[in-house]
Amino acid sequence: MKKNGVYDMALEQLDATAKRIKLNPDIHRVLRHCEKELTVACPVVMNDGCIEVFEGYRVQHSSARGPCKGGIRFHQSVSVDEIKALAMWMTWKCAVVNIPFGGAKGGVQVDVTKLEKEEIRRLTRRFTVNIMPIIGPHHDIPAPDVNTNAETMGWIMDTVSMYQGATVLDIVTGKSTDLGGSAGRREATGRGVMLSTLELLKRWHIDPEKISIAVQGFGNVGSVSADLLHKEGCRIVGVSDVSGAYYNPNGLPIRRMLEHCQTTKHRTLDGFDAPGVSKIKNEELLELDVDVLVPAALEKQITNQNAEKIQAKAIVEGANGPTTPEAERILVKKGKVIVPDILANAGGVVVSYFEWVQSIQSFFWDIEAVNKNLKKVIVKSFADVWELSLRERLTMRDAATQIAVQRVAMAMEERGIFP
């Protein structure tokens, strides 16, 4: 474990919660460890005939409350430290919204911008075969994450199905609806961010049409969050992706930006231009004078280096772990409200749970049913966290983590330790 890595962040959050709630030391000791860590080498024949080897990981943190659940990301920054942290956060995320899953995560260290589609497909299939010993519909169900999508999940499902000799719909979630995916799954994480933001505004008695928002990251989560919040009347004044940040104090043309992304090779905002839109630095976007900041990119974006410059009144975390503990302490002292990742971006795993249930039953819901049930879960979970934070004078992250850890600990106490 590298010093000051994201896994240290996850452990610090767990340790603080354990101390505050006087968690059973034995349970605490177990929860500080991941149940399984699998590291795999994935040799892939590239289009030029040479063989490249990519390192991948699948980590399961806890199966106390049910099968493990978590995305697979393809990114050059992937490390076992990162995957372990994300697996732990998935455990808390599933518990805080009270769905019967534990936490897992997977990833491959690769720069997908340097690979052709067929090379990514071959890498996906090889990685799938390598992690097949520990995944399964009742063991560990992967889903999309950074640089993976419904098509990637289709390749994983097909690979497992070929080995088992039968179509296995429930091996992954986040598939296309043509392959047994759930309506509304692609938008689910962003919809959860939107619902969490609206719930916060209700408690502040503020009309959505009167607030300004900046969104860092314009991938699946960020773009959907921006689009849905824009449709609710919010003024989206800044967005960014790897190509840069774009700003208009009067509001950005989100729909045109989404359409532009469909025309570029890597679906980025690169080359976007419109009247009133100026290009700013990515770090400037985080520091804009807005009501709500939605960091929806990668981990550790808000640190002690820039926390003092954050002007947003609220941070709604679309990404996993975008705020370091040091930064959060600074922000809390400044009176900022942070809606934590394990609550704000839980929409994806909630609808993944819906998809898993639908796949098992081979009975599929329409989009109205999916969105209605998602809203029900997010609104109740937000209320639980908000009320605990007020009652015990906790930050929302502390309240959310406390609810989650207590639920997992209760399951462990009732199951006992094998043998």
C-alpha positions in Angstrom: 0.0 0.0 0.0 1.6 3.3 -1.1 1.7 6.1 1.5 -1.1 8.6 1.3 -2.9 6.5 -1.4 -6.6 6.3 -1.8 -6.8 3.2 0.3 -5.3 5.2 3.2 -8.2 7.6 2.7 -10.7 4.8 2.9 -9.1 3.3 6.0 -9.0 6.7 7.7 -12.8 7.2 7.1 -13.5 3.7 8.5 -11.2 4.1 11.5 -12.8 7.5 12.4 -16.3 6.0 12.2 -15.3 2.9 14.2 -13.9 5.1 16.9 -17.0 7.3 17.0 -19.5 4.5 17.2 -17.3 2.3 19.4 -17.4 -0.5 16.8 -16.5 -4.0 18.0 -12.7 -4.2 17.6 -12.9 -7.6 16.1 -15.4 -6.4 13.4 -13.3 -3.3 12.8 -10.2 -5.5 12.3 -12.1 -7.6 9.7 -13.5 -4.6 7.8 -10.0 -3.1 7.5 -9.1 -6.0 5.1 -10.5 -7.0 1.8 -11.8 -10.6 1.5 -10.1 -11.3 -1.8 -7.5 -9.6 -4.0 -6.7 -11.1 -7.4 -3.9 -9.7 -9.6 -3.8 -11.0 -13.2 -1.6 -10.5 -16.2 -3.4 -10.1 -19.5 -1.4 -10.8 -22.6 -3.0 -9.4 -25.7 -2.1 -9.8 -29.4 -2.1 -6.2 -30.7 -3.2 -5.3 -34.2 0.5 -5.1 -35.3 1.1 -8.7 -34.2 3.1 -7.9 -31.1 2.0 -9.0 -27.6 1.5 -6.5 -24.8 0.8 -7.5 -21.2 -1.6 -5.5 -19.1 -2.0 -5.9 -15.3 -5.5 -6.1 -14.0 -7.2 -6.5 -10.6 -10.4 -7.7 -9.0 -10.9 -7.1 -5.3 -13.8 -8.1 -3.1 -14.0 -6.2 0.2 -17.1 -7.7 1.9 -19.8 -10.2 1.1 -21.4 -9.9 4.6 -24.7 -8.5 3.2 -24.8 -10.3 -0.1 -22.9 -10.9 -3.4 -20.1 -8.4 -4.1 -20.8 -5.7 -6.6 -18.6 -3.2 -8.3 -17.4 -1.7 -11.6 -14.5 -2.4 -13.9 -12.4 0.5 -15.0 -9.8 0.8 -17.8 -7.3 3.6 -17.0 -3.6 4.2 -16.9 -3.7 5.2 -13.2 -5.3 1.9 -12.0 -3.5 0.3 -9.1 -4.3 -2.3 -6.5 -4.4 0.5 -3.9 -7.1 2.3 -5.8 -9.1 -0.8 -6.5 -9.1 -1.8 -2.8 -10.3 1.7 -1.8 -13.1 1.6 -4.4 -14.1 -1.9 -3.3 -14.4 -0.7 0.3 -16.4 2.4 -0.7 -18.7 0.1 -2.7 -19.4 -1.9 0.5 -20.5 1.3 2.2 -22.4 2.6 -0.8 -24.5 -0.6 -1.1 -25.2 -0.5 2.7 -26.1 3.2 2.9 -28.8 2.7 0.3 -29.7 -0.7 1.9 -29.4 -3.0 -1.0 -28.2 -6.6 -0.4 -24.8 -6.4 -2.0 -21.2 -6.1 -0.7 -18.4 -4.2 -2.3 -16.0 -5.1 -5.1 -14.1 -3.3 -7.8 -11.9 -4.2 -10.8 -9.6 -2.6 -13.2 -6.9 -2.8 -15.8 -3.9 -0.5 -16.0 -4.2 0.7 -19.7 -4.5 3.9 -21.7 -7.5 3.1 -23.9 -6.8 6.1 -26.1 -3.8 4.3 -27.4 -5.7 1.1 -28.3 -8.0 0.3 -31.2 -11.5 -1.1 -30.5 -10.6 -4.7 -31.4 -7.6 -4.5 -29.0 -9.8 -3.3 -26.2 -12.3 -6.2 -27.0 -9.5 -8.8 -26.8 -8.2 -7.3 -23.6 -11.7 -7.3 -22.1 -12.2 -11.0 -22.9 -8.8 -12.0 -21.6 -9.3 -10.1 -18.4 -12.7 -11.7 -18.0 -11.3 -15.2 -18.3 -8.6 -14.4 -15.8 -11.1 -13.2 -13.1 -13.8 -15.8 -13.9 -12.7 -17.9 -10.8 -14.1 -15.3 -8.4 -17.0 -13.7 -10.3 -20.5 -15.0 -10.8 -24.2 -14.0 -10.4 -24.2 -15.1 -6.7 -20.6 -14.2 -5.9 -19.4 -11.0 -7.6 -21.2 -9.1 -10.3 -19.1 -6.5 -12.4 -20.5 -3.4 -13.9 -19.2 -0.4 -16.1 -16.9 2.2 -14.6 -14.3 4.6 -16.1 -13.7 3.9 -19.8 -16.0 0.9 -19.8 -19.6 0.8 -20.9 -22.6 -1.4 -22.0 -20.6 -2.8 -24.9 -17.8 -3.8 -22.6 -20.3 -5.6 -20.3 -21.7 -7.4 -23.4 -18.2 -8.7 -24.2 -17.8 -9.9 -20.6 -21.2 -11.6 -20.6 -20.5 -13.3 -23.9 -17.2 -14.5 -22.7 -18.6 -16.1 -19.6 -21.5 -17.5 -21.5 -19.2 -19.2 -24.1 -17.3 -20.9 -21.3 -20.5 -22.1 -19.5 -22.3 -23.1 -22.6 -25.4 -21.0 -21.8 -26.3 -17.4 -21.8 -25.7 -15.9 -18.4 -27.6 -12.6 -18.2 -26.9 -12.0 -14.5 -23.1 -12.2 -14.6 -22.8 -8.4 -15.2 -25.0 -5.3 -15.0 -24.9 -2.2 -17.1 -25.5 -4.2 -20.3 -27.5 -2.9 -23.2 -31.2 -3.5 -23.1 -30.9 -5.8 -26.1 -28.7 -8.1 -23.9 -30.9 -8.0 -20.8 -29.9 -4.7 -19.4 -32.2 -2.5 -17.4 -33.9 0.6 -18.8 -32.3 3.7 -17.3 -29.1 2.0 -16.2 -26.7 4.2 -18.2 -28.2 7.4 -16.7 -28.7 6.0 -13.2 -25.5 7.3 -11.5 -26.1 10.8 -13.0 -29.7 10.6 -12.0 -28.7 9.8 -8.5 -26.5 12.9 -8.4 -29.4 15.0 -9.7 -31.8 13.6 -7.1 -29.3 14.1 -4.3 -28.7 17.7 -5.4 -32.4 18.4 -5.5 -32.9 16.9 -2.0 -30.2 19.2 -0.7 -31.9 22.2 -2.3 -35.2 21.2 -0.8 -33.7 21.3 2.7 -32.2 24.7 1.9 -35.5 25.9 0.5 -33.9 27.0 -2.7 -35.5 26.9 -6.2 -33.3 24.9 -8.7 -33.7 27.7 -11.2 -31.9 30.0 -8.9 -28.6 28.1 -8.5 -25.4 27.8 -10.6 -23.5 24.5 -10.9 -20.0 23.5 -12.2 -19.4 19.8 -13.2 -15.9 18.4 -13.3 -15.9 15.5 -15.7 -18.1 15.0 -18.8 -18.1 11.3 -19.0 -21.1 9.2 -18.3 -21.7 10.4 -14.8 -20.8 14.1 -15.3 -22.6 14.5 -18.6 -25.8 12.9 -17.4 -25.7 14.8 -14.2 -25.3 18.1 -16.1 -28.0 17.2 -18.5 -30.6 16.2 -15.9 -29.8 19.2 -13.6 -30.1 21.5 -16.6 -33.5 20.0 -17.4 -34.5 20.7 -13.8 -33.8 24.4 -14.4 -30.3 24.6 -12.9 -27.8 26.9 -14.6 -24.7 24.8 -15.6 -22.0 27.4 -15.9 -18.9 25.2 -16.1 -18.0 21.7 -17.3 -14.7 20.0 -18.0 -13.1 16.8 -19.3 -9.6 15.7 -20.5 -9.8 18.3 -23.3 -10.2 21.2 -21.0 -12.8 23.2 -19.1 -15.6 25.3 -20.6 -17.3 28.3 -18.9 -20.2 30.6 -19.4 -21.6 32.5 -16.5 -25.0 32.7 -18.2 -25.2 29.0 -18.6 -23.7 26.4 -21.1 -25.6 24.8 -24.0 -25.5 21.3 -22.4 -27.5 19.6 -25.2 -25.2 21.0 -27.9 -22.2 19.9 -25.8 -23.6 16.3 -25.5 -24.2 16.2 -29.3 -20.6 17.5 -29.9 -19.2 14.6 -27.8 -20.8 12.1 -30.2 -18.8 13.5 -33.1 -15.3 13.2 -31.5 -13.1 10.1 -31.5 -12.9 9.7 -27.8 -16.3 11.4 -27.1 -14.7 14.4 -25.5 -15.5 18.1 -25.7 -12.3 18.7 -27.7 -12.9 21.5 -30.2 -16.3 22.6 -28.8 -17.1 26.3 -29.4 -20.2 28.4 -28.9 -21.1 32.1 -28.3 -20.3 33.2 -24.8 -18.3 30.0 -24.0 -14.7 30.5 -22.9 -12.0 28.0 -22.3 -10.5 27.9 -18.7 -8.1 25.7 -16.9 -9.4 22.5 -15.3 -8.2 23.6 -11.9 -10.1 26.9 -12.4 -13.4 25.0 -12.8 -13.1 23.6 -9.3 -12.6 27.1 -7.9 -15.6 28.8 -9.7 -18.0 30.9 -7.7 -21.0 28.6 -7.9 -23.6 27.3 -5.6 -22.9 23.6 -6.3 -19.8 21.8 -7.5 -20.1 18.3 -8.8 -16.7 16.6 -9.0 -17.5 13.7 -11.4 -14.0 12.7 -12.7 -11.5 10.7 -10.6 -10.3 10.4 -7.0 -8.4 13.1 -5.0 -9.3 16.1 -7.1 -10.0 18.3 -4.1 -7.0 18.3 -1.8 -5.4 20.5 0.8 -3.7 22.3 -2.1 -6.9 23.7 -3.5 -9.6 23.3 -0.8 -9.1 26.9 0.5 -10.0 28.2 -3.0 -13.2 26.2 -3.4 -16.1 28.7 -3.5 -19.0 26.4 -4.0 -21.5 26.3 -1.1 -22.0 22.5 -1.6 -20.0 19.7 -3.2 -22.1 16.8 -4.5 -19.6 14.0 -5.2 -20.3 12.3 -8.6 -16.9 10.6 -8.6 -15.6 8.1 -6.0 -13.3 9.7 -3.4 -12.8 13.1 -5.1 -12.2 14.9 -1.8 -9.3 14.0 0.5 -9.8 13.9 4.3 -7.5 16.9 4.7 -9.4 18.9 2.1 -12.7 17.9 3.7 -11.6 19.2 7.1 -10.8 22.6 5.5 -14.1 22.7 3.6 -16.1 21.8 6.7 -14.4 24.7 8.7 -15.5 27.0 5.9 -19.1 25.9 6.3 -19.3 23.9 3.1 -21.8 20.9 2.8 -20.5 17.8 1.1 -22.9 15.1 -0.1 -20.6 12.1 -0.1 -19.9 9.8 -2.9 -21.4 6.7 -1.2 -24.7 8.5 -1.2 -24.6 11.0 -4.1 -23.4 8.5 -6.8 -25.2 5.4 -5.5 -27.8 5.6 -8.3 -25.7 3.3 -10.5 -25.5 0.5 -8.0 -29.2 0.8 -7.1 -30.3 0.3 -10.7 -27.6 -2.4 -11.1 -29.4 -4.2 -8.3 -32.7 -3.7 -10.2 -31.0 -5.1 -13.4 -29.7 -8.1 -11.5 -33.2 -8.8 -10.1 -34.7 -8.4 -13.6 -32.1 -10.7 -15.2 -32.7 -13.5 -12.6 -36.4 -13.3 -13.1 -36.3 -12.7 -16.9 -38.9 -10.1 -16.2 -38.1 -6.5 -17.2 -39.4 -3.2 -16.0 -40.2 -0.1 -18.0 -38.3 3.2 -17.5 -41.0 4.7 -15.4 -40.8 1.8 -12.9 -37.0 2.0 -12.8 -36.9 5.7 -12.2 -39.7 5.7 -9.7 -38.0 3.0 -7.6 -34.6 4.7 -7.9 -36.0 8.0 -6.7 -37.7 6.2 -3.8 -34.4 4.6 -2.7 -32.3 7.8 -3.1 -34.8 10.1 -1.4 -35.1 7.8 1.7 -31.4 7.2 1.9 -30.7 11.0 1.7 -33.3 11.6 4.4 -31.7 9.0 6.7 -28.3 10.5 6.3 -29.5 14.1 6.6 -31.5 13.4 9.8 -28.6 11.5 11.4 -26.2 14.3 10.5 -28.5 16.9 12.2 -29.3 14.7 15.2 -25.6 13.9 16.0 -24.0 17.0 14.5 -22.0 15.0 12.0 -20.9 15.8 8.5 -23.0 14.0 5.8 -20.0 11.8 5.1 -19.7 10.8 8.7 -23.4 10.1 8.9 -23.5 8.1 5.7 -20.4 6.0 6.7 -21.9 5.5 10.2 -25.1 4.1 8.8 -23.3 1.9 6.3 -20.7 0.5 8.8 -23.4 -0.3 11.4 -25.4 -2.2 8.8 -22.4 -4.2 7.6 -21.3 -4.8 11.2 -24.8 -6.0 12.2 -24.8 -8.5 9.3 -21.4 -9.8 10.4 -22.4 -10.1 14.0 -25.5 -12.1 13.0 -23.7 -14.4 10.6 -20.7 -14.9 12.9 -17.1 -15.6 11.7 -16.6 -18.9 9.8 -15.8 -21.5 11.0 
